[in-house]
């Protein structure tokens, strides 16, 4: 996801390319894009989500989830899980380690009053964008399944692979969602390894394992666009083919 956002922001910074950036990211789309993979038995739909978009897009997502549920599809959706066994302080510390790696203060989405993305990029109001509604709005959460990695496993896996993340006094004293976060972060190399290996790769493996282990032959995945290429590759390795 981070690489996708990075590309999107590069286009935004070019000024005149705002429309191009929004179009490339699918953010101004009203219709839902569905990718289909099939192995002769199991039918997997990948629905491309994005964290900001048009109101009409999310209404169409809601309509689609209702229809898929009626047709007995298993629905898996994206949202990193904060386990109940973590204390508030433990959760905050892990989130600050994530911030230490990525440099993302948590202001990932859109200030809809001022139309500011990531706390600093101006988006023209004419696009009438909103933040992605809550999972409770988009899905019947008593039916759909939050299929994703746990926050602690993401950080611990990274530390096991690349070493412990030491929070500085600056990290500890700066509020988690402080827009002006300017503490020292890990290197670009470490950040890329984290995104590629953990945020995308590790989470993709969790999603595809859930597909393989599901007894239902009809599954719908609602995940960010950046996950599709990796998930498609993992499914194709197990005999799935994309249906055009």
Secondary structure, DSSP 8 states (H G I E B T S, - for coil): -HHHHHHHHHHHHTSTTHHHHHHHTTTT--S--EEEEE-SS-EEEEEEE-SEEEHHHHHHHHHHHHHHHHTT-EEEE---B--TTS-HHHHHHHHHHHHHHH---S--SEETTTTEETTTEE--GGG-EEE---HHHHS-TTTSEE---BHHHHHHHHHHHH------HHHHHS-TT-TT-------HHHHHHIIIIIIIIIHHHHHHHHHHH-S-SEEEEEEEGGGHHHHHHHHHTTT-EEE-
